Amino acid sequence: MSQITRAGTKIDTIDFRNALGAFVTGVTIVTTLDGAGTPVGLTANSFNSVSLEPPMVLWSLGLNSGSILAFRAAKYWAVHILASDQEALSGRFAKRGINKFEGLEIEFGPDGIPLLKGCTARFVCKASFEYEGGDHAIFVGEVVQFERQSGLPLAFHQGRYTRVLSAETPSAEGVPFGVRFLGHSLSRLHFELFNDIRAEYRKRGLRGRQYTVLTVLGIGDNCGADEIIRRAGLGGVRIDEAAIAELVKTGLLIKEDNRYRLSDKGRQFVIELIAVAQASQERLESRLAPGELSTLRHLISRAIQVSSTP
């Protein structure tokens, strides 16, 4: 590996971000040990970054997986972003009923978890949080060590992560504008995707504007009230200083020199909300054709870009 960060050393957020950039909606293998000390591993493509400070990542696993008990009990697990020449390895770890590690040269991480070689990037994580969303469990872990090497990551073939849109689009003739107005469709999608998140923060006694403050500071904290209000406004949400002060009283925020940052309790709450959001997105993706979610994400980003241009 060309860049290595060892356990016990402070992780550089820039290097960590660069290592995460090796994952282009590609393929990972997640490994750990079960209670008997037997190596466990599987292929997964539901990997995402949660935060840079502290460095945390998440991935998901179906509740019907034979490996789920091992990962639920594990103190550590590792996510390997596969290199472009590791397609066969991906296929091996996607199978059931075989010794997936047979004949492989492996290294060992904390608690003796197996680590694969030759990957584009590798993240060794301490288990932090699990959220069960629908038919999947979302595992969140704090990165204690990561490695990255140059080279292209493995991506799905045959258009699984690119989708050619059909030239034959439904005609809008005769359909009222109120029905086909894009703003209404996006509002409906927003409402549906936030159902689980809304239920989670309301269950904990918070309101929408307080959730917005937490997410704003989750992206980057240690800022003043004016900056928090400005960032919330970019997302179309109006808040005031009262919403910020309420979170200080709950212990989710800390105020120092008229600047605000997440407390440990607040940061944990944000991480748990991200896991809930990931579960909602996983559920949406499972109901779409291969590549549709990445296409949707690209088109929404493009629409935001062109609509905000004077």
Secondary structure as GFF3:
##gff-version 3
##sequence-region A 1 310
A	DSSP	beta_strand	3	5	.	.	.	ID=ss1
A	DSSP	alpha_helix	13	20	.	.	.	ID=ss2
A	DSSP	beta_strand	28	33	.	.	.	ID=ss3
A	DSSP	beta_strand	39	44	.	.	.	ID=ss4
A	DSSP	beta_strand	48	52	.	.	.	ID=ss5
A	DSSP	beta_strand	55	62	.	.	.	ID=ss6
A	DSSP	alpha_helix	68	73	.	.	.	ID=ss7
A	DSSP	beta_strand	76	81	.	.	.	ID=ss8
A	DSSP	alpha_helix	87	93	.	.	.	ID=ss9
A	DSSP	beta_strand	106	108	.	.	.	ID=ss10
A	DSSP	three_ten_helix	110	112	.	.	.	ID=ss11
A	DSSP	beta_strand	114	116	.	.	.	ID=ss12
A	DSSP	beta_strand	121	133	.	.	.	ID=ss13
A	DSSP	beta_strand	136	148	.	.	.	ID=ss14
A	DSSP	alpha_helix	177	180	.	.	.	ID=ss15
A	DSSP	alpha_helix	182	193	.	.	.	ID=ss16
A	DSSP	alpha_helix	195	203	.	.	.	ID=ss17
A	DSSP	alpha_helix	208	219	.	.	.	ID=ss18
A	DSSP	alpha_helix	225	234	.	.	.	ID=ss19
A	DSSP	alpha_helix	241	250	.	.	.	ID=ss20
A	DSSP	beta_strand	253	256	.	.	.	ID=ss21
A	DSSP	beta_strand	259	262	.	.	.	ID=ss22
A	DSSP	alpha_helix	264	286	.	.	.	ID=ss23
A	DSSP	alpha_helix	292	307	.	.	.	ID=ss24
###
